[in-house]
Amino acid sequence: MPKRKSKNIYFLYADIRFTIKSKNGCWHLDFYHNGKRNRFTTGLKATQENLKIVKNEIIPDVANTLGKNIEIIKTEKTDKEWTLDRFAEEFFYLKKAESREHVVKKNIGHYNKHISPYFGYRTLDSITPLELEKWQSELLQKYKPLTVQKFRSILYSIFDKAYKNQIIEKNPLEFVPAPKILQITEDDINPFSKLEIKKIIENSDGYMKNFIKLMYSSGMRPGEIVALKWDDIDFNRKLIKVYKTRLRSKDGDVKTYSSKREVDILPLAQEALLDQMKLTYKNNTGYVFLNSSNQPFYSHDIIALNFKKILKKAGILQRALYQLRHTFASHMISKGADIVWVSKMLGHKDVSITLKIYTKFIKEDDKVRMQRIEKLGKLLKIDDDYSDKSDKS
């Protein structure tokens, strides 16, 4: 049986990008300096405890040897000396008990890739707002403000935990302005036209056709759909109970509290569910949608990949699977559907979120607008034979 390939650990120190590898049971270092590649073993067993030694002692020594000196406030090592990496381990350990597992894993991944290489070896009280602002600025050159905000939020929470435990006197990120989140552009929301939806459905089959029809006619998120079980569907009351999502082979809570909702089953959604029932209803897993091996989906990633293939086959501009949710909302709003109902179907916290996201991109056609004018006009009409009944005794 072949050995499982271990993941490389990337660690940035003094402008040198070190790759830490586990090889033959030991930690190895691999890095470039002045165009020359350097590789050697540290001689330390590949354990988490020794990984800290590699990051906090060996790599700084290597950098110093190369003339890359970094001033670090060092004191006698006691239990009161917390490096960011050391405290982050405690932080994420506690988070596992109060947050969804897949969310914690995702945040640990962000931390290891975007935060630890910059500040992991540093003591918490030595990290300055100026350094954090530079870190944030460098990230903004590679990622969108909203993405950088996610990384910043993780680091902010770690500092906040340290502050509340009296390990640091202040949270240094409080003195660094958060990146401005740009308003949603037309590129972010690019709904399909009805003709495109027709072509997409015509070029799909099996569970993919049913998945697309359900998402388009309900506005549900893809993770919510792959987590659906037949017990969540009430055909008599025409309702779908949405209270979980699926990621990395596990069902967890939905995105927010307001995302827990009941979704109305519109005719197209019912058609999709009835067709899907023929495929999976008798399967003992209880899930509505199953993969080609008749097992619950690991996540919705494979569906997103299949969706891309369908768009290519249909000759339609490539767009993300999530655009089906945007399409549901934009089509409904543009045709005069009650905005409160649309917001409830989407699982938004309040109507203002729905309006902020969609109305600026929707152009109502003249026919619908004229019908609304006529309907509203009747509410204010004063009949010729109008008489105030309150005057009659």
KEMIMI-841304 format. One line per field, with one value per residue (C-alpha): residue in three letters; x, y, z. Coordinates in Angstrom, 3 decimals, padded with zeros to 6 digits. Last residue first. Layout:
<recs>
r (ALA,...)
X (X,...)
Y (Y,...)
Z (Z,...)
</recs>
This chain:
<recs>
r (SER,LYS,ASP,SER,LYS,ASP,SER,TYR,ASP,ASP,ASP,ILE,LYS,LEU,LEU,LYS,GLY,LEU,LYS,GLU,ILE,ARG,GLN,MET,ARG,VAL,LYS,ASP,ASP,GLU,LYS,ILE,PHE,LYS,THR,TYR,ILE,LYS,LEU,THR,ILE,SER,VAL,ASP,LYS,HIS,GLY,LEU,MET,LYS,SER,VAL,TRP,VAL,ILE,ASP,ALA,GLY,LYS,SER,ILE,MET,HIS,SER,ALA,PHE,THR,HIS,ARG,LEU,GLN,TYR,LEU,ALA,ARG,GLN,LEU,ILE,GLY,ALA,LYS,LYS,LEU,ILE,LYS,LYS,PHE,ASN,LEU,ALA,ILE,ILE,ASP,HIS,SER,TYR,PHE,PRO,GLN,ASN,SER,SER,ASN,LEU,PHE,VAL,TYR,GLY,THR,ASN,ASN,LYS,TYR,THR,LEU,LYS,MET,GLN,ASP,LEU,LEU,ALA,GLU,GLN,ALA,LEU,PRO,LEU,ILE,ASP,VAL,GLU,ARG,LYS,SER,SER,TYR,THR,LYS,VAL,ASP,GLY,ASP,LYS,SER,ARG,LEU,ARG,THR,LYS,TYR,VAL,LYS,ILE,LEU,LYS,ARG,ASN,PHE,ASP,ILE,ASP,ASP,TRP,LYS,LEU,ALA,VAL,ILE,GLU,GLY,PRO,ARG,MET,GLY,SER,SER,TYR,MET,LEU,LYS,ILE,PHE,ASN,LYS,MET,TYR,GLY,ASP,SER,ASN,GLU,ILE,ILE,LYS,LYS,ILE,GLU,LEU,LYS,SER,PHE,PRO,ASN,ILE,ASP,ASP,GLU,THR,ILE,GLN,LEU,ILE,LYS,PRO,ALA,PRO,VAL,PHE,GLU,LEU,PRO,ASN,LYS,GLU,ILE,ILE,GLN,ASN,LYS,TYR,ALA,LYS,ASP,PHE,ILE,SER,TYR,LEU,ILE,SER,ARG,PHE,LYS,GLN,VAL,THR,LEU,PRO,LYS,TYR,LYS,GLN,LEU,LEU,GLU,SER,GLN,TRP,LYS,GLU,LEU,GLU,LEU,PRO,THR,ILE,SER,ASP,LEU,THR,ARG,TYR,GLY,PHE,TYR,PRO,SER,ILE,HIS,LYS,ASN,TYR,HIS,GLY,ILE,ASN,LYS,LYS,VAL,VAL,HIS,GLU,ARG,SER,GLU,ALA,LYS,LYS,LEU,TYR,PHE,PHE,GLU,GLU,ALA,PHE,ARG,ASP,LEU,THR,TRP,GLU,LYS,ASP,THR,LYS,GLU,THR,LYS,ILE,ILE,GLU,ILE,ASN,LYS,GLY,LEU,THR,ASN,ALA,VAL,ASP,PRO,ILE,ILE,GLU,ASN,LYS,VAL,ILE,LYS,LEU,ASN,GLU,GLN,THR,ALA,LYS,LEU,GLY,THR,THR,PHE,ARG,ASN,ARG,LYS,GLY,ASN,HIS,TYR,PHE,ASP,LEU,HIS,TRP,CYS,GLY,ASN,LYS,SER,LYS,ILE,THR,PHE,ARG,ILE,ASP,ALA,TYR,LEU,PHE,TYR,ILE,ASN,LYS,SER,LYS,ARG,LYS,PRO,MET)
X (-076.994,-075.262,-072.127,-069.954,-071.164,-069.010,-070.280,-068.560,-070.811,-068.024,-065.604,-062.322,-059.408,-056.477,-056.372,-057.215,-053.934,-051.942,-053.304,-052.893,-049.340,-048.492,-049.789,-047.790,-044.586,-045.168,-045.607,-042.710,-040.123,-038.498,-034.767,-033.025,-029.436,-030.049,-032.851,-030.698,-028.159,-029.332,-032.981,-032.363,-030.317,-032.991,-035.608,-034.187,-031.928,-031.940,-033.105,-033.556,-037.230,-037.823,-036.260,-038.372,-041.522,-040.670,-039.926,-043.419,-043.055,-043.282,-041.779,-038.384,-038.287,-038.954,-036.470,-033.750,-034.220,-034.318,-031.389,-029.287,-029.837,-028.937,-025.848,-024.511,-023.536,-020.859,-020.915,-019.492,-021.213,-023.666,-022.942,-025.217,-022.347,-020.151,-022.912,-023.418,-019.694,-019.672,-022.672,-020.810,-018.030,-020.509,-022.175,-018.788,-018.163,-021.544,-019.978,-019.122,-022.380,-024.545,-023.997,-025.622,-022.224,-023.162,-023.857,-027.023,-029.632,-032.736,-030.928,-032.662,-029.601,-031.782,-032.360,-036.032,-036.522,-033.366,-034.042,-037.830,-037.913,-035.717,-038.521,-040.956,-038.483,-037.922,-041.651,-042.241,-039.583,-041.175,-044.605,-043.315,-042.484,-042.383,-039.203,-039.303,-036.450,-033.172,-031.098,-032.100,-029.790,-026.883,-025.015,-026.920,-025.887,-023.852,-024.121,-020.841,-019.140,-016.807,-019.674,-023.421,-025.956,-028.681,-031.983,-034.088,-037.562,-039.181,-042.884,-045.776,-048.156,-049.009,-045.591,-043.777,-040.048,-037.435,-038.081,-036.891,-033.467,-031.768,-028.044,-027.200,-029.804,-028.514,-024.961,-026.227,-027.984,-031.734,-033.270,-036.336,-037.104,-033.547,-032.181,-034.863,-034.531,-030.740,-030.829,-033.420,-031.381,-028.210,-029.936,-030.502,-030.185,-028.765,-028.636,-032.346,-032.173,-029.325,-031.055,-034.250,-032.245,-030.505,-033.845,-035.111,-032.044,-029.270,-028.313,-024.979,-024.542,-020.875,-020.054,-022.882,-021.036,-021.535,-020.300,-016.656,-015.788,-013.370,-010.467,-010.573,-008.756,-005.842,-005.888,-008.320,-005.946,-003.490,-005.909,-004.802,-002.988,-002.005,-002.272,-005.147,-007.454,-009.833,-006.901,-005.759,-009.287,-009.465,-006.111,-007.389,-010.688,-008.848,-006.670,-009.709,-011.520,-008.462,-008.463,-012.176,-011.715,-009.010,-011.627,-014.107,-011.380,-010.578,-007.278,-003.739,-002.828,-005.193,-003.007,-000.008,-002.060,-003.269,000.278,001.419,-001.452,-000.523,003.086,001.973,-000.465,002.448,003.105,005.414,002.696,001.632,005.155,006.210,006.785,003.312,003.467,003.932,003.860,001.126,-001.346,-002.180,-001.606,-001.835,-004.584,-006.665,-006.426,-007.340,-010.350,-011.494,-011.098,-013.083,-015.885,-015.958,-016.331,-019.204,-018.456,-018.624,-016.519,-014.114,-013.475,-011.690,-009.071,-008.885,-007.864,-005.434,-003.581,-003.748,-001.950,001.058,001.122,000.859,003.744,002.824,005.362,003.594,004.455,008.089,010.847,013.173,012.467,012.831,011.562,012.306,014.619,014.862,018.236,018.469,022.234,022.112,023.185,020.394,017.874,019.135,018.909,015.368,014.434,015.886,014.378,010.717,009.588,011.686,011.133,007.369,007.501,009.291,006.167,003.936,006.033,008.193,011.280,014.098,017.265,016.726,017.141,018.549,017.633,018.895,018.047,020.144,018.664,019.998,018.300,015.770,014.162,013.639,013.729,013.230,011.313,011.890,009.897,011.510,010.423,008.034,008.475,008.845,008.986,010.640,009.780,012.469,011.379,012.567,010.415,007.601,006.569,004.959,004.047,004.019,001.225,002.056,001.750,000.021,002.330,001.594,000.000)
Y (059.756,060.073,062.229,059.177,057.641,060.108,060.031,058.809,058.725,059.953,057.345,058.482,056.270,055.951,052.148,051.875,053.623,050.924,048.267,050.403,051.398,047.758,046.585,049.316,048.193,044.539,045.423,047.889,045.298,045.688,046.197,044.220,044.927,047.575,045.410,042.399,042.583,045.638,044.657,041.155,042.483,045.087,042.331,040.803,038.007,036.365,032.760,032.856,031.840,034.420,037.195,036.207,036.272,039.723,040.969,039.980,038.788,041.519,039.814,041.471,040.265,036.633,036.575,038.221,035.859,032.629,033.744,034.597,031.069,029.654,031.901,029.686,027.085,029.501,030.995,029.947,031.602,029.194,026.850,024.127,021.639,024.212,025.021,021.307,020.790,023.689,022.156,018.864,020.674,022.438,019.091,017.574,020.411,020.034,018.194,014.573,013.672,010.987,007.518,005.854,005.391,007.931,010.491,010.739,013.476,013.164,011.555,008.840,006.596,003.497,004.087,003.634,007.363,007.675,007.671,007.762,010.386,012.587,012.913,013.795,016.321,018.034,018.297,019.652,022.304,023.273,023.573,025.730,024.038,026.769,026.897,026.565,028.218,027.920,030.432,033.080,031.425,031.669,029.440,026.225,023.851,020.805,017.626,015.858,014.443,017.420,019.916,019.479,022.076,021.950,023.509,023.757,022.244,021.985,022.814,021.974,021.228,017.814,017.379,017.749,017.409,017.223,013.495,012.945,014.172,017.360,017.839,018.051,020.838,022.913,022.803,024.041,027.068,027.185,029.712,027.498,027.229,027.479,025.187,022.566,022.657,022.418,019.488,017.641,017.990,016.960,013.932,012.400,014.621,017.911,019.606,020.441,021.866,024.196,025.235,026.191,028.056,029.968,030.912,032.064,034.296,033.292,035.603,037.457,038.639,039.159,040.602,043.116,044.513,044.000,046.963,046.932,045.867,048.418,046.723,047.057,050.035,048.974,050.260,047.592,045.054,045.616,044.133,045.624,044.811,041.286,038.050,039.409,036.497,038.950,040.352,036.909,036.075,039.397,038.704,035.346,036.886,039.609,037.008,035.088,038.285,039.451,036.298,036.731,040.459,039.506,037.503,040.402,042.796,040.604,038.744,039.104,042.784,042.938,040.358,042.685,045.530,043.337,042.335,045.985,047.007,044.214,045.368,048.921,047.688,045.998,042.359,042.109,041.414,038.159,036.741,036.130,032.716,032.661,036.205,036.083,032.363,031.885,034.319,033.425,029.704,028.253,030.682,030.082,026.322,026.690,028.740,025.980,023.351,025.479,025.959,022.230,021.383,023.788,026.088,025.945,022.948,023.173,026.813,025.840,023.859,026.679,029.185,026.848,026.200,029.922,030.668,028.593,029.947,033.556,033.067,033.161,033.785,033.463,029.773,030.799,031.216,033.980,037.001,037.693,040.747,039.851,041.840,040.186,039.473,038.094,037.780,034.230,032.865,034.891,033.256,029.775,030.595,031.965,028.724,026.483,028.205,029.196,027.391,024.216,024.111,024.437,021.579,019.540,019.637,018.797,015.727,014.951,013.738,016.247,015.766,019.142,017.647,019.650,021.432,024.725,026.016,028.831,031.948,034.245,032.085,029.372,027.086,023.438,022.302,018.714,017.448,013.762,010.528,009.572,012.938,015.428,018.685,022.305,024.705,028.002,031.238,033.779,037.403,037.356,034.300,032.868,029.306,026.877,023.426,020.637,018.084,014.453,011.869,008.781,005.826,003.319,000.000)
Z (010.646,007.352,007.268,008.030,004.793,002.915,-000.627,-003.741,-006.810,-009.047,-007.610,-006.029,-007.153,-004.737,-004.488,-008.169,-009.009,-007.242,-009.602,-012.713,-011.799,-011.008,-014.356,-016.093,-014.308,-015.216,-018.887,-018.860,-017.809,-014.412,-014.608,-011.908,-010.937,-008.277,-006.897,-006.111,-003.306,-001.389,-001.727,-000.415,002.502,003.312,003.435,006.606,007.789,004.367,004.047,000.269,000.446,003.190,001.105,-001.901,000.254,001.636,-001.897,-003.049,-006.626,-009.273,-012.289,-011.779,-008.192,-009.117,-011.998,-009.876,-006.932,-008.944,-011.100,-008.064,-006.765,-010.194,-010.125,-007.329,-009.945,-011.131,-014.617,-017.965,-020.926,-022.534,-025.452,-024.087,-023.892,-022.161,-019.691,-019.013,-018.373,-015.909,-014.120,-013.792,-011.919,-009.641,-008.956,-008.112,-005.628,-003.855,-000.927,-000.113,-001.859,-000.263,-001.770,-004.774,-006.453,-009.148,-006.419,-004.360,-004.055,-001.897,001.030,003.067,002.992,002.561,-001.148,-002.058,-002.736,-004.843,-008.570,-008.892,-006.159,-008.328,-010.873,-008.077,-006.660,-010.007,-010.740,-007.254,-007.808,-011.124,-009.441,-006.535,-003.235,-000.599,001.479,005.245,007.094,008.952,006.984,009.533,012.068,009.633,007.146,007.801,010.559,009.675,007.627,007.038,003.928,003.515,003.445,003.710,004.850,007.489,008.513,005.375,005.720,002.301,002.079,-000.233,002.664,001.228,-000.386,002.927,002.311,005.082,005.582,002.016,003.030,001.887,002.582,-001.148,-001.438,001.457,000.114,-003.268,-001.686,-002.110,-004.511,-004.916,-008.640,-009.976,-007.270,-007.888,-011.678,-011.479,-009.045,-011.120,-014.302,-012.467,-010.912,-014.328,-017.383,-018.597,-021.985,-022.122,-018.600,-019.551,-022.779,-020.927,-018.273,-021.067,-022.612,-019.238,-018.882,-016.510,-013.670,-013.488,-009.927,-009.098,-012.518,-012.158,-009.185,-005.468,-003.488,-002.497,000.995,002.376,004.081,007.880,009.338,011.591,015.196,016.400,014.835,017.691,020.273,023.562,026.801,025.762,027.746,029.841,028.898,027.234,025.253,024.102,022.921,021.072,019.418,018.159,017.023,015.094,013.400,012.157,011.122,009.184,007.082,006.336,005.587,003.101,001.194,001.198,000.068,-002.970,-002.973,-004.313,-003.862,-000.890,000.859,000.723,002.227,005.087,005.979,005.800,008.092,010.480,010.596,011.374,014.043,015.874,016.746,019.789,022.366,020.735,020.558,016.980,015.350,013.805,012.438,008.671,007.831,010.483,008.921,005.310,004.853,008.345,009.399,006.291,006.815,010.481,009.364,006.996,009.690,012.163,009.618,008.821,012.503,013.182,016.078,019.887,020.943,018.027,018.885,022.104,020.176,017.627,020.302,022.041,018.795,017.983,021.278,020.262,016.732,017.931,020.340,023.993,026.723,030.095,030.423,030.561,028.028,029.224,027.132,023.455,021.582,018.005,015.789,012.431,010.849,007.343,007.039,005.705,009.086,010.682,008.355,009.248,012.964,012.531,010.696,013.431,016.465,016.259,013.106,013.439,017.203,016.686,014.170,016.838,019.006,016.054,015.280,012.250,014.125,014.204,012.175,010.569,007.130,004.252,001.043,-000.360,-003.810,-005.194,-006.802,-004.102,-001.457,-002.248,000.330,001.381,005.008,006.157,009.209,009.927,009.511,006.230,004.809,006.386,004.520,005.634,002.718,003.597,001.833,002.648,003.114,006.758,007.492,005.398,006.271,003.851,005.151,002.585,002.706,003.358,000.584,001.900,001.678,-001.066,000.000)
</recs>
